Structure formats: structure tokens, C-alpha cells
Amino acid sequence: MLCTHPDHPELGVRLSYGLNLYPSRDADGVLRGLRELAIPLRARVAPGARGFGVGAWLPARAAREFLADERRLDELVDVLAEGDLDACTFNAFPYGEFHGPGLKERVFTPAWMERARLDFTLDVARIAAHARVRRGGSRAGQHLSLSTHAGGFAASLSPGDRELVVEAFVAAAVALSELEQELGERVVLAIEPEPRSSANDTRELSELLARVRERARGPAGEAVRRHLGACLDTCHAAVEFEEPAQAFARATAEGTALGKLQFSSALALSRPDTDEAGRASFLALDEPVYLHQVTGRRAGELLRAVDLAELVRASASWRGCDEWRCHFHVPVDLSEFGGAGGLATTRADAERTLLAALAAPERWGSRELHVEVETYTWSLFPEARAGTAGVLDGLARELTHVLRLLAGAGWRPLR
């Protein structure tokens, strides 16, 4: 939903909830997710707000179906209109089967040196642009954001692959420039650093974007400037112990547009050596679907594990850490998690990152800041046992928490 500030009438903050928590596989699944989650969530949280924000996830199969049949695309637009839903941002990171057992690092496939990744991304961009045009088009200064990973799973990439990734991002920017010329909609492809990916943190994202800018010349350079940006996920940055204001500054360095800020929290455990109950609860969260990268901080040194299962096997050597952090998305309204031992969340880091962004609109790269709440792990929490109603309760608490943060900074939903 669009939030405005009386002191900044030319600016806006668009708040949305990421629908990659819904296990869509095709176009029908996407439409069900909008009807079963987004529209009821709007009724609970902001019935009077104009344009309730959704972060849409279109698996590759769904994207192909929407583009292959104009009637299906019209159906998507009709559902958005029916719920007065604002699809201002799209998630083009998971290609498909996001919630299936054994996913883990396969979430990064196809990698950016594979043509399928570029084709999928441009399919989603075209759907996003068409949906916006059919709803009346963008106002001056608006953009559509599209998040993606930074190339692939780091351990699977060779040095040569990294150069192919750079070339693919240049090609994506050029294609998005052509799409804007055709439809009049600016799509910002927001590259998302993630622990153990080819951009582990915002420092490595800055290095990647520098290589992309160096490769792009002439019109391609302008396309990169306008259509490539950063997706700053506050969970990912917290896992790597990035200081919030510094992470925001690095993500927007050299004029990089902040395509969107994903407001999310990681799992944290202080003093794991002395908190036996907390340590047991932390390690027990290992499960077979999502990749749960872990970072430990010990006397200024960072220890890294690809997944919780690796930490389970090697936890004895990590006992001396003052804190463990895990890429396990937990509800953003919680500062503590589970009630066992000292399990906590990185909510404070997420809040500080958002406030840093709100304090520096000159670094957004557009007149709007996209903020997407992204907790996709609800199927692992007790609320899921209560079905859709239980999950909706949790989503409502999260959005209400972020709306309060925005209101505290002077940003309120437009009605």
C-alpha cells in the first residue's frame, strides 16, 4: 500500500507482503494465492487503504501460462482489480517448486549464466509491466521492482561463470530498457545478495555491480544505470552481521537504485556455549526444504556454514562464538522466538535498516521506496496447523508491526 509523508509530498513508500509463502506451481496457483491470502489480508489490515501491496511470485510455469494466453493475463489483472491490489513488486528469484522437499541450494537454479534464468526474468518483467499498463500505468517517478539472486550458489560457480553472469545482467538491463520503450514502464531488476551465493553480502554486491558497469558501454551503460539495482534483504544482511546503516549505504553506492528493501528477520542465539536449551532449539530447526545458512561471530572472526545440517555436525567447534545467526525467516514482529532458551530474532537490525532508508530518500534511485515483508516459512510454524486463518493472523501481525514503524517515522497509508 502507498504510504505518504506530509513533509515529502513528492515521495512514497509502497508496502507489500511477499506471496512466495504460497506454494504456487502454475497460473491457477498464483490466482488462488491472491484470493486466499492477499484479498483477506487486506480486509484485516487496511480495508480503507488505496492499493493494497502484494509482492507477487510467479513460478516459471505460471509466467509462461500468463503470457501464452491473453485471457489468462486478463484474469490476473481482474483479480488484482477485484481486490484493489497493487502488484508493485515481483519476486523472480525462485524459478519453481519453491516449497518442495530437497530444495536447498537448488533454489539458485537456473543460474544467471543459463539462458533459462534470463528468459524467466524477462517473462515476469513483461507480465508486471502489462499488468501495470492495464491498470492505468505508472505515475512519474514510479517503478516496478523485480528481485533476483546475484548469479548462483557460490560453490557451484567457476571464475568463468562469474563473467557470464556479468554479461547476462547487462543483457537483462538492455532488454528491460527495450521493454520500457515499448510499454512505458520502468522495471528495476533488484539483485539480492545472500549468504553463500555469488554475492555473499552487500560488499560483494557492490563488487558485482562495479563489474557490470565496467562491462556496459554506451546505451548499455545507461540501461544498467536505470534498470539494475539492489534488493536489500534485512535477514540476509543480519546473518552476515552487517551493520544496518552500512549495508544500506553499500547497497546504494555509486548511484545504485534500491529496487526494494525486503523487511525480514533471521534467527539469532547469543552465547550458544552457555545456553544449552537455546542451542538445542536452534539446531532442532534443521529441516529438508529451505537453505538455512549459518554465520557465527567469534572474537571478530566469522565462521560460516552452508546449512543448519552442517552446523549440527560441527557445533562443538562453534561453541566459542558469542552469537549464531541463521537464515531462517521468522515473523518480523517478534524479538524472541519459540520461548526456548535464548532464541531471538534480528528484528532490531531490520528496523534500523528501514529507518536508515527512510532517512535518506535521495539514495533510493526513484521517488518511491518498495518495502516487502518476506516471511515465506509459515508452513514450518504452529500457526500453519490452524490453516489459512492461522497464517493470516500471523501475516496481519507482521504488516501491522511494519505499519507502526512507518507511522512512527511519519509515513501513513494513503486512503
N, C-alpha and C positions, 0 to 999 in steps of 0.2 A: 504494500500500500504506500502511497505517496505521502511523505511527511514533509511539512514545510516549517520554516522558522521566520518569525516576524522581522528579524534583523537581516535576513538573507532571502528576499523575495525572488531572486533570480535563481536560487538553488533548490535542490530537492534531495531527499533520501528515500529510496524505494526499498521497503522491507518486504521480504518474501520468505516462504518456507520451502525448502528443497524437497521435492516429491520423489527423490530417488529412494526413499524409505519404502515406497510401494513397489511390490515385486512385478512390475510390468514386463511383458515379453513382446507385446505387439501393440498395434494401434488401439485395439479394444481395451487392453490393459491400461494404457495411458488415459483413455477416456473414463474408465472405471475409477482410476485413482483421483481424477479431478472431481468426479461426482461423489465419491465415498469419503474423500478426505478434505479436499480444498474447499468445496462449497459448504459443507457442515462446519469446517473450521472458521470460515468467515462469519457464519451465523453466531458462533460462540464468542469470537474475539473482537470483531469490528463490523457489526451489522450495518453501521451507518457510514463507514469509510468508503471513499471512492476508489474503486480499482484494487481489490484485494490481491496482494502479491503472491505469485507462485513461481517457484524455481522448477521449471519443467525438466523431466528426464525422459528422453526419447531413445529407447534402445535402437540399434541399427535397423532391426526388422521393422519396428514401428515407423521409423523415419522413411524407410523405403515405401511402406504402405501408404503413408500420407501423401507422398509425392507422386506415387503411381496412379492415384485416383483422386481427382479434384473434389469429388463428393466427400471423400473421407477428410480431406483438408477442410472443407466447408463445415463438416461435423465438428472438428476440433475447434474451429473459430466459433461455432454456435454454442458449444459448451462453455467456452471462455466468456462469451457474451451473456449466456444464461446466468452465470454466477457472478458477473461483473468481475472477472478475474483478470489480473494484469500479469501476463507472461513476459516479464521484463528481462528475465534471465533464464538460461538453459544450461543444463549440465551435459556436456559432451565428453565426459571422462569415461564412465563405464560403457563399454560397447554393447554388452548384453549379458543376460544371466547373472546379474549383479548379486543376487542373493542365494546362489546355488552352492551346495557343499563343495569344498575343494577349490573355491575361487582363488583366495590368497593372492599371490603375485600375478596371477593371470588377469587381474583387474587392469593391468597395464597393456594388455594385448587388445588389438594390434598396436605395435609401437609406431612412433611417428616416422620411421623410415619405410614403413609399409604403406602402399597406396590406399589400402582399405581405411586407414585412420584418416587420411585427408578427405577421402570421399564421404565418409560418415560425418565428419565435422562440417563439411560444406552442405550436406543434406540437412543437418539440423539448423544451420545458419539460414538456409533458404526458407525452411518452414517458419522459423522465428520471424524473418522479415515479412513473409507473406501474411502471417497471422497479424502482425502489427499493421500492415497496409490495409488489410480488410477490416480492421477495427478503427480506421481513420488516420493512421500514420503517426509518426513521431512529431513532437514539438521541437523547436530549435534547441539544440543542446542536449537532447535525449540520445541515448544509445541503447542498444541491446547487448547484453553480455553473454558470453559463451565460455564456460570453463573447460579446460582440458589439462592433461598431465604434461610434464615437461619433456617427454620423449620416450620414456620407458623405464622399466625396472633396471636400476644401475648395474646390477651384477650380470645382466644378460647383454649389455651393450659393449661393443668394442670401440676404440677410438675412431675408426672409420664410420661406425654407425652414428656417432655424435655429429659428424659433419653432414651426414644425410639428414639428420634431424633439423639442423640449421637450415638446410636448403628447403626442407618441407615447410618450415614455418614461414619462410619468405614466400613460397608458393601459396600458402594459405592466405597471407596478407594481401597478395596481389588479387587472388580470387575474391576476397571479401571487398576489396576496392571496386572490382567489376560489379559485384552484387549491389553495392551502394549506388553506382552509376545507373544500374538497371531499375532498382526499386526505391531508391532514395533513403534507405535505412542503413545507418552506421552500426555494424556489428563489431564489437571488440572481442577478439579471441583472447581470453584471460588465462595465462599459463600459470599452473598451480604447482609450486614446489611442495614436495612431500618427502618425509624421511625415507631413505634407501632408494629413492628414484634418481633419475639423471640430474635433477636439481634437488639436492637434499634439504636445502633451506633457502632463505632469501639471498644469501651471499652467492650461492651457485646460480640462482635465477638471474641475478644481475650479470654474472659472467656469461650465461647463455644468451641473454638479450643483447649484450655487447657484441657477441659473435654474429648474431643475426643482423644487427645494424651494420656491422662491418661488411657483411656479405651483400647486403642490399644496396643497390646503386640507382640513381635517377628516380624514375617513378616508383620503382620497387621500394626505395627508401622512404618515400612519402607514404606508401601503403603500409609499411611496417610501423611507422610513427602513428598512423591513425587507427590501425586495426589490430595491432598486437599490444597486449597489456599484461597485467599481473592479476592473478587471483590469490589474495592473501587469506589463507585458511588459518584461523587463530589456534585451532587444535594442533595443526602440523607445526606451526612456529613454536608453540609452547613445548611440544615434545622435544624439540631441539634446544630448549632453554634460551630461545631468542628473546631479548628484551623487547617488549611490545613496541615502544616508540621507534627503536632502531629497525625492527622488522618492517614497520610501515615506511620508514624513510628509505630503506633499501629497495622495497617493492616499487616505490615511486621515483627512484633515482633516474637521472638523465631524461626527465620528462615522460617516463613510462606511465601510461594511463592505468589507473586502478580499475580494471574491468568490474571487479566485485570483491567484497570482503565477505568471506564465509565465517559467520559467527558460530563457533563450535568449541567444545571443551574436551580436553583429554583427561585421562585417569592419572592420578598422582599419589605417591606414597612417600612420605618423609620418614627418615630413619628406619629403613627396612630391616636393618640388622637387629634392632631392639623391639620392633613391633611384629611379634610373631603372628598374631591374628590378622593384622593387616597384610602381612607378606603372604600368608596362606590364601587370603581372599583375592589378592592381586593375581597370584599365579593360577588360581582356580578359574579365572575368566578366559583362559585359553579355550578356543572353540574352532570349528573346522571351516568357517566361511570366510571371514574378513581377515585381512592382513593387519596384525597388531604390532607394529614396530615399537621397540622399547629403547629408551635412552636413559642411562644412569649418569649422575654427576658425582664425581669423587675428587675432592681437592683440586678443583679447577679443570679436571680431565673429564671427558665424556666417553662413556662406554656405550656401544651400540649393538643391538640385536635386531635381526630381521623380523622376528616374530616372537610372540609370547612363548611359544613352544621352545624356542632356543634359550630363552631366559630360564624356563623351568629346568632345563638340563644343566644350566651353568649358574644357577642362582647363588651357589656358595661363593663363587669368585666375585660376585657383585655385592656382597654383604657390606662392604665398607663404604658404599655410596651414601651420600646424605639424602638423596632423593631418587626415586624412579619415576619416569613418566612414560605413559603408553598411549599409542594411537588407538584408543578405544573411545569412540564418540559417546559421551554421556550427556544427559539433559543439561542444557545451558543455564537453567535456573538454579541448579544445585551447586553448593560449595563443598558438600560432603557426599559420599556415595556409598550406599549399601549398609551403612551403620556398623560395619565390622572393622575393628581396629582403627587405624588412622587413614583409611581410604578417603581421598579428597579429589577435587577436580581443579582444573586450571581456569575456572571461571574468571578469576581476577585478571588473568592475562588477557582473556578475550575482551573484557570490559575496558581495560586500559588501551588495547589496540583500537577499539571502536572510538573511544574518546580522542585518541591521537588523530584518527582520520577526520573526525568531526571538527577538530580544531584547526585543520589545515586544508580547507576545500580547494585552495589553489594548487594542490598536488593531485587532485582527483583525475585530471585529464578530461573532464567533462563537467557539465553543470549538475550532474546527479551522482550520488553515491549509491551503489547497489549493495544492500546488506541481506545476505541469505542465511537463515538459520538452517544448519545442516546436521541433524542427528538422524542417521539412517539405520541405527542399530536397535530400533524399538522392538523388533521381534525377539531380542535377547532379554528384554526387561519384563518384570512381573506384570506391567500394565497390559502387555500383549495377551495375557491369559483372559483378560476381560473383553477381548475382541476389539473391534474398531472403536467402540465408545471409550474404552480404557486408553487407547493410543491417542484419541482426540483430546482427552483430558490432559495428557502429558504435553501434546503439541501446544495446546492453549496456554498452559503454564509457561512454556518456553517463550512463546510470542509475547505474552503479557509482560514477562520479565524484560525483554528487549525493548518493548514499547515504553516501559517505565524508564529505562536508561536513556532512550532518546528524548523523552519528555523532560527528564532532568537536565538535559543539555539544550532544551528549548525547541525540540523538534516534535511536532504533533501531527497525527493523521489529518489529511485534508478531507473534509466532509461535504 
